[in-house]
Amino acid sequence: MSDENIRRGVVNSFRKAIDCEQQNNDVEAYRNYLEGLALVAAALQQDAESSWSLGNPTLTPKERKSLIGFARQSVDRLVLLLDKQDHESSNVFKETTEIMDNEGVNQIYKDLPAEGTAVQKSLEMVPSPQKGIVRKEVPCEQNYGMRCEESPIARMQHENKLLMARYSSRLQAASTAIQRQNLQLELERRLTENAAIARQRQEVWEQRRSEVAARCLKIAEIKFKINEKIKSGTITEMDFKKHRVYAAALQYEEENFWLKKSKQDILFHPQDEKLQRDIISQILFDRVHPIGCLLCQMQYAVLDKVNPIITKHQTLLVQKHNNTRCSNGNCIDTRHQILSGIDHGLCNLSMNGSDDHEAARKHDASEETIVQEEWQAFYRHFQNIAIDIRHDIKLLETLLISLIEPLNTEKGRVIVTEMLHQVYFAPIKSYLIVLLRLITHEDELEFEAAMLTKDDSTEMGSVEEDISRQVCGMLQHLISLHSPCQMLDILVTVLKLLASTSDENNYCKSLGADDLLPRLTSVVISCGLPSLLAEVMYMENFMPTDRALGEGGYSLTVLQSVMSSLLPHSN
């Protein structure tokens, strides 16, 4: 090949490579850059042999510099292409092999505090939120383990930063003004080329994303029968939300290989419970995933409703211990001030008519009336929040089961519920318990007094010391959990342990309810956990519906019977 043909081939290879990059064909671009480099190497080798052996160089100094410039640019582009390929491969590896350990779970909630508002240190009988506020400056959509596909414009900006840093050192090392000017012109030309390539790719990328989004919306529309519901007039806002989030989740799956790979693994191993729990965890803990982002928004919404009222009225939990030492008139005045300060507008909280509002502000009202009004206000506030939480969990269950078809079984639905309870309630349970203690604080005082006095009229059964110690430890562990499902499991274990006994011949038998209640009453009194009232109310309101008719519901009913026997005047 002649020198002129070699130079022409180098230029053509370089131009073809740039065109391939604009068309997002990295493989062909890589080959063309290599082909150009081979031609440059051949031309320079031929020139060197002619110069040193025959003293008749085939290239002029200007032509040599031009070819070397082409080679340098080709090498730079090759490095960027290889870095891009390595980056994508490493992301796939990390995403498909990621294990959500406890440390990773805690890191996910660095913007949602697991322990929240201020509660007096004297209230140590139950884990209470600590001083702090919910930080909202970081949006839910942000995730520090970003998995979404990076746009061509963003990649171009990253490449330009590296390019400018490389040329900056070369400009500083340039010895003449002409060299610096040439390097500056070369840098500007390469930046212009990168911008042209990125714009071309961005158009293709955006077009592909819009096509995927339209297809996903159509699939979601069919999945939730949106058109049929619109025609029949039965469409609801919840249906539109399901439609939007499900379509966004499908689009996320198209752009993230890790999720598609995990779903394929479940299809091949539909009975593998670990795989099912892993993919649910990854979705819920990923704030970029539409379902994970929706979960985060739901948690913030609950905190917004709970945090103001417990911050404003948590002093009730401290003042109640001092009520017996203050005069009756002062106590009534204090309760009037606290009750009148309750924000009845929060979460649709309202009194039952104008007469109730007026009664709450009358200074001649009796102590019993004030306490009752106070209890009703906090209780209505909690009930509105509990309804929202149950709707949230139902929506998330529907979306997860729709997204991962193998979970649409009885066992799969149980797994989804358990995982949702673990993740949803983790950062908000301590807030809800403080609100529940505001509701039950009068009963909690009476319950605490009953445990201290041990009234002889209360029927109690004898429990072996080792069993009593073991049950007390399990009850203390129960109040430290945040998942209602796990709490019910512990309660079922407690009742089974108390119901099992052995006679003189070591023959094991199970006790009936008449014998079980006195034994449980004895253990509850000896444990000294007044906050158990709030925990029972928490389990009652948030336990899964299917658990209510099983062992969990029965165990909770037995524990409530024990509470009622100790609190004859309970609300």
N, C-alpha and C positions, 0 to 999 in steps of 0.2 A: 504494500500500500504506500502511495506517495505521501510526502509530507503534507501537501495540501489536502489530500483526502483524509489523512489522520486528523488534522485540525478541524476539518468540516465534520467528521464523525464525532469528535469531542463535543462540539457545539450542539449538534443534533441530539446527542444523548442527554446532554444537560437540559435542553429544552423539552425533550420528551418526558424526562423525569419530573420537571415542574408541572407539565400538563397532567401527568398521572396523579400527582399530589392534589391538584385542583379537583380532580375527579374522584378523590378519596380512594385511589388505588395504590396503597402503600407498597404492596408487593412488587408491582411493575415499576414503580418509581425506584425502589431499592435496586432492582436489576439494572435499570438504565444508569443510575449513578455508578454502579460497579463497572458497567461497560465503559462509561466515560473515563473512569479511573484507569482501566486497563489500557485504553488508547493513549492516555496521557503518559503512562509509564512506558509504553512501547516507543512513543515519539521521543521522550527524553533519553531513553536508552540508546536509540539509534543516533541521536544527536551527540551523545557522549562518546560513542564508539567512533563516529566520524571526526569529532574534534580531537580526541586523544590519539587515535591511530593514524589518521590521514591528515590531520591538521586542517580539515575542511568541514566546519560545522554546518549542519543542515538547518539550524534554527538561529534566528537573531536573538539578542538579549531580550528584546521586547516580546518576542514570541514565546520565549521560555517563561518569562514572568506571567504572560497571559495564560499559558497552560497550567502553570503552578497555581495561579489564582482559581482556575476552574477546578483543579484537584482539591484545593483547600475548601472551597464552597461545597463540593460534593461530599467531602469527608464530614463537614459540619452537618449537612443534611442527613447523612447516613447515621451519625450519632443521635440526632434527634428522633429519627425513625426507630432506631433500636431502643432508645429510652422510652418512647411511647409504647412500643410492643412489650417491653419489660414491665412497665407500669401497669398495663392492662392485665398481663399474666399474673403479676403479684397480687393485684386486687382480687382476681378470681380465686387464687389460692387461699388468701386470707379469709375471704368471705365464705368459702365452702368448708373451711376447717376451723372456723371460729367457734369457741366454746364459751357460753355465757356462765362464768363462775360468779360467786357471790360478790367478788370485788368489782366485776364489770357491772353487775346489777346495781350496786350502790353508786357507781360512777354515773350511771344513767340519770340518777335522781339528784345530781348536784345542784340543779336549778329548782327542784321541788323538795324543800326541806322535809325530811322524815319526822322531825320534831319541830314544832312551830311556835305559837304565840306565848306570851308571858303568862306564867301561872306561878303563884307563890310557892317558894321552896317548902313551906310547911305542908303542902299537899303531896306527900310522898307515898300515899297509900296506893297510888296507881300511876303508871307512866304518863306524865302530862307533857304537853308541848312546852318547849323551852322558849326563851325570848328570841324573837326573830320575826322577820316578815317574809312574805312570799316575793321573791325577786322576779320581775317580769321583763327586765330589759333584754333578756335573751329569748327570742321567739321560739315557739315549740318546733318550728320547722327546721331549726338549726341542729345539726348533728356533727359532733366532732369526729365521728368515724364515717365521714361522708362516703356513700356508695353509689350515688347517682352518676350517670354519664356526664363527663365534662364537655362543654360546648367547644366547637372549633375556635371560636373567638377567644375563649378563656385559655385554651391550649396555646394559641398564638401569642397571647400576652405573656404567658410563662416562658415560651421560647424566646421572645424578644428580650426579656430581662436577662436571660443567659447570654444571648448574643451581644447585647450592649455591654455586659460585664466583660466579655472576652475581648471586644474591640477597645474597651477603655484601657486595658493593660497594654494593648498594642499601640494605641495612640500615645500613651505616656512614654513608651520606649522608642517612638519615632524620633529620628535625629534631625530631620529637615521639615520645613513647612510644607514642601511639596508632598512628602510622604504622608504627613498628617492629613493634608487635603484629600489625597487619593483614598486613604483609609476611611475618611468621613464620607466621601462619595460612595465608596463600596458598602459601608454600613447602611446608608440611606437606601441604596438600591436593594439590599437584602431585606430591609424592613418593609419596603414597598412590595417585594415579591411575597413575603410572608403574609402581608395584609390581603393581597389578591387571592392567595391560596385559601386563607381563612374565610374570606367572604364567600368564595365559591362553595366551600365545604359547609359553611353555616346555612346557606340556602338549602342545600341537600338535606342537612341535618334537621332543620326546622320543618321541611316538607315531610320528611319521614315521621317526625314526631306528631305532626298534625294528622297524618294518615292513621298512625297507631291510636291516637286519642279518639278519632272518629270511630274507629273499629271497636275500641273498648267501650265507648258510650253506647254503641248499638248492642253489644253483648249484654251490658248491664241493663239496658232498656228491656231486652227480651227476658233476662233473668228475673227481674222484679215486676214484669207485666205492666210497665208504665203506661203504655198506650191504652190497654184495656181498662185500667183503673181511671184514666182521664175520661174515657168515653162513658164509663158507668158512673162517674162522679164520686168515686170512692177514694180518690187519690188524697194522700196526706203529706204533710211536711216531712214526716219520717220516711216516707217512700222516696221522696226526692233526695233526702240525705243519703239513704242507702245507695241510690242510683249514682250519685256523685262520688262517694267514697269508694264504692266497688269498682267503678270505671277507672278512677285514679290508681287504685291498687293493681288492676290489670296492666295499666300502662307502666307502673313502677316495675312490675315483673318482667315486662318486655325489655327494659333497660338495665336489669340487674340479673346477671347470670346466677348468682348464689341462690336466689329465691326459686328460680326455675329448676335448678339442680336439686334443691331440697324437696320440692314438690314431686319431682320424678322419683326420688328415692322413696318417698312415702307410697307412691303408686306401686312400686316394686315390692315394698315391705309394708303392707297396710296394717299389719298387726304389731309393728314395732312401736311401742309406746314412747320409747326414748326419742325416736325421730320426730314423733308428733309433738312432744313437749318442746323439743329443741326449736322446731320451726315456729311454734307459737311464741316462744320466748324471743326469738330473733325479731319477729314482726312487732311485738308489743314494745320491746326495748329500743327499737329503731325509730327515732323521732322524724326521720325523713320519710319513712313509710307512711302512707296516708292513714292507715289504721293506728299506728303508733302515735302519729301526730294528733289524731282525733282523741285518743285516750288521754294524752297530755292536756289537751284543751278541756276535757271533761274534769280532770283532777283540779285544774286551776279554777274552774267554775264552782266546784264544791267548796274549795278553800275560800273563794270570794264570798260565799254565803255564810260559812261557818265562822271564819276568822273574826269579822267585826263584832258579832254578838258575844263570843266567848272572851274577846279582849275587853269588851266594855263591861261585862257582867260577871266575870270570874271572881270578883271580890265576894260574891255571895258564898262561895265555897270556903272562904276564910272567915267571914263574919258569922256564919252559922254556928261556929264553935264558940263564939263569944256571946251569943244571944241570951244564954241562960244567966250571964253575969250583968246584963244591961237591964234598965228599967223597961217595963212594958211599953210605955209611951214612946220612949226613944226608939225601941225596936220597930214599932209601927211606923214612925216617921221615916226611919231608914228604909224600910221596905217600900213605903210610898215613893220615896225618891228613886229607888232602883227600878221599881215597876214602871213608873212614869217615863223612865229613860229608855225602856225597851223599844227598839225600832220596829214597830209593827208593819212597816212597809217592806222589810226585807223578805225576799222569797215569797211574795204574796201573803205575808203574815198579816192577819187582821183579827180583830176581836169580833165577837158575835153581836154586832149592833152597837149603836151609840150609847145605849144604857150601860154596856160593859165598860166602855171608855170612861164614862162618867163615874162609874162605881170604883174604877181603879184609881181615881184621883181624889176621892173623898177621904178626908182625914179622920172621919169618925167611923170608917169601916173597921171591922174586927180583924184581928190578926189572922184568923182562919180564912176570911175572905181574901185578904191580900195574898196569902200563900197560895190559895187556889187559883187566883187570877195569874199569878206569877208562873205557876206550873203550867197552866193552859197555854200561855203565850209561848214559853219555851217548847212545849210539846208540839204545838202547831208548826212552829218553825222547823223542828226536827222532822216532822212528818212530810213536809213539803220537800225537804232535802232528800229524805229517804226515797220518796217517789221518783225524784230525778235520778238518783243513783241506780235504782232498779231498772229504769228505762235505759240508762246508759249501758248497763251490763247486758241487757237483752239485745240492744242494737249491736254491740260489739260481738256477742255470740253469733248473731245472724250473719254478720259480715265475715267472720272467721270461717264459719262452717260453709258459707257460700264460696269463699275463696279457695278452701282446701276440701275438696269433695270427699276424700277418705274419712274425714272427721264427722261426716253425716251419718253416724251410727250412735247407738245408745252409749257405748263406751266412749266414743269420740266426743260426744256432747258433755259427758262428765269431765273428761280431761280439759276441754275448753273452759268449762265453768271453774274448775279448780285453778287453772293457770290465770284466768282473769281475776279471780279473787285475790290471788297472791300479788299480782301486779297492781291492780286498781286500788286496793285498800292500803298498800304499804305506806304511802306518804300522808294519808288523810285520816287513818284510824285514830290517832292520838287526839286530833281535833274533835272528831265525832264523840269520843269518850268524854271529853270535857263538857261538851254540850249535853250529853246524856246525864252527866253527874249534876248539871244544873237542873235538869228535870227531876232527878231522883234524890236530890240532896236532903230533903226532909226524911224520906224513907231511909236514906243511908245513915242519918243520925240515929234513927230508931233501930236500925239493923245493928249498928255499932254498939248501941246500949244493950241490945238483946244478947250480943256475944259476950259482953262484959259481965252482965248480971247472971246469965245462965238460969233463967226462970225455971223453977221446978215444975211448972205447969206444962212446959215444953217436953214432948215425948222424945227421948233420945235413946239410941241403942248402943250397945257396947261394940267397939271396934278394936281389933288387935292393934297394938302399938306400931308394929312395923307397917301394917296396911294403912293406918292413919297417917303416918309420916310420908308414905309413898303418895297417897292421894293428895295431901297438902302440897307436896312438891309439884304434882301434876296440875293442880288448880292454879298455883303461882305461875307455872309455865303457860297455862291457858290464857291468862290475862296479858301475857307478853306477846302473844301472837296477834297478827293483824288480819289473817284470812278467816272468815267465818267457817269455811269448810274445814280447815285444820282445827279450829276451836271446837267444832262439833265432834270431830274424830277423837280429840282428847277427852271430851265429856263422856262420849260413849265408852271409852276405855275405863274411865273412872267408875261409872256405874257397873260395868261388868266386873271390875275388881271388887267393889263393895258387895255385889250380889252373889259372888262365889264364896262359899264357906265349906268347911269340912267338919264332920262329926268326930267322935272318939275313935272310930275305926278308920279315920282318914278317907272317908267316903265323901267325895265332892258333890255338892248339890247347889242349886241356884235358888236364891231367895225370891219371894214374891214382893209385890209393891208394898204391902203392909209392913213387911220386915225391912225393906230397903229404905223407906223414907226415914225411919228413926236413925238408922246408921248414917245416912247422908247428912241428916240434920246435925248429928254429933260432930262429924268431920268438918262441916261448914263452920260451925261455931268455934271449933278448936283452931281452925286455920286463921281466923281473924282477917278477913278480906272484905271490908265493907263495899269496896268498889266493884265487887262481884255483881251487884245490882245493875250497874251500867253495862257491864259485859254481857249479862243475860239479855238485856234489852237490845244490845247491839247484835247478838246472834239471832234473836227472834226476828228482827227487821230485815236482816240481810242474808239469812241462810237460803240456799236454793230451794225451790218449790218441791222438788222430788225428795229432798231430805226431810221435809216437814212430816211426811207420812211414813218415814222409816225409823231406824234406830236413833238417828240424830234428833228428830222431832220428839220422840218419846223421852229421850234423856233430858232434853230441854224442859219438857213439861214436868218431869219429876223434880228437877231443880227449882222450877218456878213454884211448885207446890211447897217445897221446903221454905222458900222465901216468904210465901203467903202465910205459912204457919208462924213464922217469926215476926211478921208485919201485919197484924190484924187490921190496922187502920191505913194500909197502903193505898196509894192512888191507883 
